[in-house]
C-alpha cells in the first residue's frame, strides 16, 4: 500500500464521520470508520456500501420500532379508554343501615335491617342479651337446629356457636364467621350482639 496522500475529503484512515442516510439523520448519529483504498484515498465506494448497510440495518429497524411503539401506545390508549367508558349506570352507590330498605322483627329479642344495593342484599342483625336461636327462632321456623349457611361479620357484642357435633366457637368484634347448617347460637354477656350478614350466600339445607 502506498503512502497516505492528502485528499479532498479531509478524511484520514481510522477517522470517524457521522452518517446521514437518504436525507434522514439517524439520531444519535451512527459512527462509520473511514478506511483507505489501495491508492491511499478514502474508500468512497466502501463507505457508500457501509452507509447503505447502516440505513438498512439501523435506520429502517429504528423506524419500524418507533412505528411499533406508537402502535402499542395507541392500542394501550384505546384499551384504557375502553376500561373507563361510562355506560350511564352509577359507578359508585351507597346506603346506610340507619336508613334501611326494610326492618324485620321475625323473632323475639332480634331485629334485622335489610339493605338492597347493587343487586346484593345485606342484613344487619341486632340480637339482644339473652337471645338464643333454640329459644327464640326455633319456635318460628321449626327444626332441631339452624339449617342455614351463614357468613357473618361481627361488629359488637359476642356470640357463641355450637355445632350439632358439639364443636363450639365464640366470636366478637372484628371476627368473620362461616357457619355451616346444623348449629345453635346465643348472645354472650350483657351487650347486644351486632353483626353483618351476607344474605345472598345464606342457603337453606334441603
N, C-alpha and C positions, 0 to 999 in steps of 0.2 A: 504494500500500500504506500502511495506517495505521501510526501509531507503535506501537512494541513496548509491550505491556502485560504486567504480571506475570501469571503463570498458575499454576494449582495444581500443575502437574507439576514446577515448578522447573527447566524446560529453557529454554535461550536459543538463538537461531539460531546455528548453527555449533558448538554444543556437541556432545559425543560421549557416547553411552551404550553400555554393554555389553549385548549382546542375548542373552537366554536364550530358546530356542525350544522350544515344546511340552514344557516341563518338563525339557529336557535342555540343559545348558550346554556349548556347543562350546568346547573349550579348545585353544589360547588363545582368549579371547572375541573375537568379531568386532566391529569398530567400525562403528557406523552414525551418520552425521551427521544431526542433527535439523534439519529445515527448517521455517520458519514458513508458515502458511497466509495467505490474504489478510487475515484479520482479526487477524493477529499472534499467534495461538495455535499451539502446535506442531501440525504436520500428523500427527495421530494416525492417520488413515486411510492416509496415505502411509507412515508408519513401520510400520504393520501389514503393508502390502504389501512393504516392504523386508525386514521380518523373515521373511515367507513366502519371499521370494527367497533370503535368507541360508540359511534352513532347507533349501530345495530345492536350492540350488546349492553350498552349502558343507557343511552338516552331513551331508546324505544321502550325497554323494560321499565324505566323510571316513569315514562308517561303512562304505561299500562298499569303500573302500581298506583299511580296517582288517580287514574280513572277508576280503578277497582276500589280504592279508598273512598273516593267521592261517592261511588255507587253504594258502598257499605254504609257510609254515613247517611245517605238518602234513605236507604232501606230501614236503618235503625230509627231515623226520624219518623218515617211513616208508621213503624211499629209502635213507637212511643205515642204518636198522636192517636193511633187506634186504641191504645190502652186507656187513654184519658177522654175518649169521646163520651159526651153526655147523651143519654137516651131520653132525657126528660123526667126520669124517675129520680127520687131523692137519693143522694149518696149517703147522707147521714140522717138517721132518725132516732129519736129517743123518747122514753116515757119514764115516769116516776111511780114507784109503788104507793106513794102517798096519794096519788090520784089514779087508782087502778081502773081498769075497764070493768071489773066485776069484783064483788066481795062475797065470798061464800062462808056460811057458818053451818057446815054439814054435820057437825057433831059438837057435843058439849066441850067447853074449855079450848076450843080451836077456832081459828079464823084463817081463811085463805084469800089473799089478794091476788087477782089474776091480771096479767098484762099480756096482750097480744101485740107483737111487734115484728115486722119483717117476715111475717109468715110463721113465726115461732110463738110458743106460749110458755110463760114463766109463772111460777107460783111463789108468793112469799107467805110462808106459814108461820103463824104466831100461836104457840102452844103454851097454855098457862100451867103454872106449877100444879102438880097432881094429875096432869093428863097422862093417859096410858092407852095405847091402841086397843088392848084387850078389854078395857073397861068402857071406853068412850066411842070407839069406831066399830068394833066387832058387833055390837047390837044393831048398828045401822047397815053394815054390808054383809054380815054373816061370816062364817068360816072360823076355823080354829086359830089361824094366824094370818097376817097380811100377805096376800099373794100378788103384790105388785113389785115391780123392779124400780128402784129409786136411784137417782143421782142427786145428792143434796150438798149444798154449801152452807155451813153453819156460820151465823153472824153473831149470835148472842145466846147466853144460857147454855145448858148442857142437855144432851140426850143419850140414853143408853139403849143399845140394841141387843136383843137376844135372838139368835137363830134357833130354828126348830131342833137342831142337833145339840143345843146347849152352849154354843160359842157366843161370847159376849164381847162387846166393844163399846167404849164411850167416846162421844165426840163433843167438841166445844168450838168457840170462835176461831175461824180461820181453817177449820178442818173441812175436808171434802170426803164424802162417803158414797160408796156404791153398795147398795143393799139388794141382794137377790131375794126372790119370793120365799116366803116361809119364815117370818120373824114377828116378834113383838117389839114394842118400843115404848119408852116413857121418859118424861122430863125428870131430870135430876136437880134437886135443890129448890130454892125459893125464887128463882129468877125465870121469867118467861123465856122459852126457847124460840129463837127466831132463825129461820133458815130459808134459803132459796132453793127451789126445786126446778129442774129442767123437765117440764111437764111432757114434752114431746118424746122423751125416751122412756116414760113410765109405761110399763106393759102389764097387762093382766094375764096371769097364768091360766091356761085352759080356756 
